Amino acid sequence: MRHEQLDRWCEHGILGLVLAVLVYSPLAFGGVPQAGFDFFVVVQWITVGVIALWLARFYLNSKHRLLWPPASWAVLAFLGYAVGRYFTSEVEFLARQELVKVLVYGVLYFAIVNNLHRQEMTQ
């Protein structure tokens, strides 16, 4: 019972962190490039929190599985393409920044698909 409750809290924590990214990003960036503080660092740290809670769900719930819809193959292929383009880019610094953004968005996609649904409803 305790593991189920902690698993539910992790699921709600992931939902809260994803909502924080969805609310914070448009408010922080506002469609205008910002000089000085890099607001994307906050999104990266929130994503690290999502990953930590997702790993905790795997530890707490032995029945937790990965949901792999067909669109996930396209996202995985695009992530592979982005990594390949990073290694062949001429300007390494800019390519690394864009690769980090693509990887953060890819991790958020997989976290949303695998955590923010009810697996027992799909069976």
GUMIPA-53677 format. One record per residue: residue number from 1; x negated, y negated, z of N, C-alpha, C in turn; chain; residue in three letters. Coordinates in steps of 0.1 Angstrom, whole numbers. Each point is the difference from the previous one (the first is absolute). Layout:
N
NUM  X  Y  Z  X  Y  Z  X  Y  Z  A  ALA .
...
***
This chain:
123
1  -8  12  0  8  -12  0  -9  -13  0  A  MET .
2  -11  1  7  -8  -12  1  -7  -3  -13  A  ARG .
3  -4  10  -7  -6  -1  -13  10  -6  -10  A  HIS .
4  12  4  0  11  -5  -9  2  -15  3  A  GLU .
5  0  -4  12  2  -14  4  -11  -8  -5  A  GLN .
6  -13  5  2  -11  -8  -4  -1  -1  -15  A  LEU .
7  4  11  -7  1  0  -15  10  -10  -5  A  ASP .
8  11  -1  7  10  -10  -3  -5  -14  2  A  ARG .
9  -7  -2  11  -6  -13  2  -11  -4  -10  A  TRP .
10  -7  10  -5  -10  -3  -11  7  -3  -12  A  CYS .
11  11  6  -3  8  -3  -12  5  -14  0  A  GLU .
12  5  -4  12  5  -14  2  -11  -10  -1  A  HIS .
13  -12  4  5  -11  -9  0  -5  -2  -14  A  GLY .
14  0  11  -8  -4  -2  -15  10  -9  -7  A  ILE .
15  13  2  3  10  -9  -6  -2  -14  4  A  LEU .
16  -3  -3  13  -3  -13  4  -12  -7  -6  A  GLY .
17  -10  8  -2  -13  -5  -6  2  -3  -15  A  LEU .
18  8  9  -6  3  -2  -15  8  -13  -1  A  VAL .
19  10  -1  9  8  -13  -1  -8  -12  3  A  LEU .
20  -10  2  9  -9  -12  3  -8  -4  -13  A  ALA .
21  -5  10  -7  -7  -3  -13  9  -6  -10  A  VAL .
22  13  5  -1  9  -6  -9  5  -14  3  A  LEU .
23  0  -3  13  3  -14  4  -12  -9  0  A  VAL .
24  -11  5  5  -12  -9  2  -6  -4  -14  A  TYR .
25  -1  10  -9  -7  -3  -13  6  -12  -7  A  SER .
26  13  0  -3  5  -12  -7  -1  -13  8  A  PRO .
27  1  1  13  -1  -12  8  -14  -5  0  A  LEU .
28  -10  9  1  -14  -4  1  -5  -5  -13  A  ALA .
29  3  7  -11  -6  -4  -12  8  -11  -7  A  PHE .
30  13  2  0  9  -11  -6  -2  -3  -14  A  GLY .
31  -7  9  -8  -2  -3  -14  -11  -10  -3  A  GLY .
32  -7  -4  11  -11  -10  -2  -13  6  5  A  VAL .
33  -10  -1  -8  -13  5  5  -5  -8  12  A  PRO .
34  -4  7  11  -4  -7  12  -16  -1  1  A  GLN .
35  -5  -11  4  -14  -1  2  -3  2  15  A  ALA .
36  -11  6  3  -3  2  14  3  14  5  A  GLY .
37  10  1  9  3  13  6  6  9  -11  A  PHE .
38  -4  12  0  5  10  -9  12  7  7  A  ASP .
39  12  -3  -4  12  5  6  2  15  -3  A  PHE .
40  -7  5  -10  2  14  -3  -6  9  10  A  PHE .
41  -9  -5  8  -7  8  11  11  4  10  A  VAL .
42  10  -8  2  11  4  9  8  11  -5  A  VAL .
43  2  0  -13  8  11  -7  -9  13  1  A  VAL .
44  -13  -2  -2  -9  12  1  1  6  14  A  GLN .
45  0  -8  10  0  5  14  14  7  3  A  TRP .
46  10  -6  -5  14  6  2  0  13  -7  A  ILE .
47  -6  1  -12  -1  13  -7  -8  10  8  A  THR .
48  -11  -4  7  -7  9  8  9  5  12  A  VAL .
49  8  -8  5  10  4  10  10  10  -6  A  GLY .
50  4  -2  -12  9  10  -6  -6  13  -2  A  VAL .
51  -13  0  -4  -7  13  -2  -2  7  14  A  ILE .
52  -3  -8  10  -2  6  13  13  7  5  A  ALA .
53  11  -7  -2  13  6  4  4  12  -8  A  LEU .
54  -4  -1  -13  3  12  -9  -8  12  4  A  TRP .
55  -13  -2  4  -8  11  4  5  5  14  A  LEU .
56  5  -9  8  6  5  13  12  8  -3  A  ALA .
57  8  -3  -10  12  8  -3  -4  14  -4  A  ARG .
58  -11  1  -8  -5  13  -4  -4  8  12  A  PHE .
59  -6  -6  10  -5  6  12  12  5  9  A  TYR .
60  9  -9  1  11  2  10  11  10  -6  A  LEU .
61  2  0  -13  10  8  -6  -6  10  -10  A  ASN .
62  0  13  4  -6  10  -9  8  3  -12  A  SER .
63  13  -4  0  9  2  -11  -1  -12  -10  A  LYS .
64  -7  -10  3  -1  -12  -9  -7  4  -13  A  HIS .
65  7  -3  -11  -6  4  -13  -2  -13  -9  A  ARG .
66  -7  2  -10  -2  -11  -10  11  2  -10  A  LEU .
67  7  -11  -3  10  0  -11  -7  -5  -12  A  LEU .
68  1  7  -11  -7  -4  -12  9  -1  -12  A  TRP .
69  7  -11  -1  9  -2  -12  -8  -2  -13  A  PRO .
70  6  2  -11  -8  -2  -13  -7  -13  -1  A  PRO .
71  6  -11  5  -6  -13  -1  -14  -1  7  A  ALA .
72  -2  9  10  -12  0  7  -12  4  -8  A  SER .
73  3  8  -11  -11  3  -9  -5  -12  -8  A  TRP .
74  10  -8  -4  -4  -13  -7  -7  -9  9  A  ALA .
75  4  -1  13  -8  -9  9  -14  6  2  A  VAL .
76  -1  13  2  -13  6  2  -9  -2  -12  A  LEU .
77  6  1  -12  -8  -2  -13  -4  -15  0  A  ALA .
78  8  -9  3  -4  -14  0  -11  -3  10  A  PHE .
79  1  6  12  -11  -2  10  -13  5  -6  A  LEU .
80  1  12  -6  -13  5  -6  -5  -9  -11  A  GLY .
81  9  -5  -8  -4  -10  -11  -6  -12  6  A  TYR .
82  5  -5  11  -5  -12  7  -14  3  5  A  ALA .
83  -2  12  6  -14  3  5  -9  1  -12  A  VAL .
84  4  6  -11  -9  1  -11  -3  -13  -6  A  GLY .
85  9  -9  -1  -3  -14  -5  -9  -7  10  A  ARG .
86  1  2  12  -9  -6  10  -14  4  -3  A  TYR .
87  -3  12  -3  -13  5  -2  -6  -5  -13  A  PHE .
88  9  -4  -10  -5  -5  -13  1  -15  -1  A  THR .
89  3  -7  10  2  -14  -1  -13  -8  0  A  SER .
90  0  -12  -6  -12  -8  -1  -2  -8  12  A  GLU .
91  11  -5  6  0  -8  12  4  8  12  A  VAL .
92  -9  6  7  3  10  10  8  -6  12  A  GLU .
93  -3  -12  4  6  -6  12  15  -2  -3  A  PHE .
94  4  -6  -11  14  -2  -3  7  14  -2  A  LEU .
95  -7  9  -6  6  13  -3  3  7  14  A  ALA .
96  -9  -1  9  2  6  13  12  -6  8  A  ARG .
97  1  -13  -1  12  -7  6  13  6  -6  A  GLN .
98  0  1  -13  13  5  -7  2  15  3  A  GLU .
99  -11  7  1  1  15  4  6  1  14  A  LEU .
100  -5  -8  9  6  1  14  15  -3  0  A  VAL .
101  4  -10  -8  14  -3  0  8  11  -6  A  LYS .
102  -5  6  -11  7  11  -6  1  12  9  A  VAL .
103  -11  3  7  0  11  10  10  -2  12  A  LEU .
104  0  -13  4  9  -3  11  15  2  -4  A  VAL .
105  3  -5  -12  14  2  -5  3  15  -3  A  TYR .
106  -10  7  -4  2  15  -3  3  7  13  A  GLY .
107  -8  -3  11  2  6  13  14  -4  5  A  VAL .
108  4  -12  -1  13  -4  4  11  7  -7  A  LEU .
109  -2  2  -13  10  8  -8  2  14  6  A  TYR .
110  -12  7  1  1  14  5  5  0  14  A  PHE .
111  -3  -9  9  5  -1  13  15  -2  0  A  ALA .
112  5  -9  -8  15  -2  -1  7  12  -5  A  ILE .
113  -5  6  -11  7  12  -5  0  11  9  A  VAL .
114  -11  2  8  -1  12  8  6  -2  14  A  ASN .
115  2  -12  5  4  -2  14  14  -7  1  A  ASN .
116  4  -8  -9  12  -8  1  12  7  -7  A  LEU .
117  2  12  3  11  7  -5  3  12  10  A  HIS .
118  11  6  -1  3  11  8  -1  13  -8  A  ARG .
119  -10  8  3  -3  12  -8  11  10  2  A  GLN .
120  7  1  12  10  9  1  13  -3  -8  A  GLU .
121  1  -13  -4  11  -3  -9  -2  4  -14  A  MET .
122  -12  1  -5  -3  4  -13  1  15  -3  A  THR .
123  1  8  10  0  14  -2  14  6  -1  A  GLN .
***
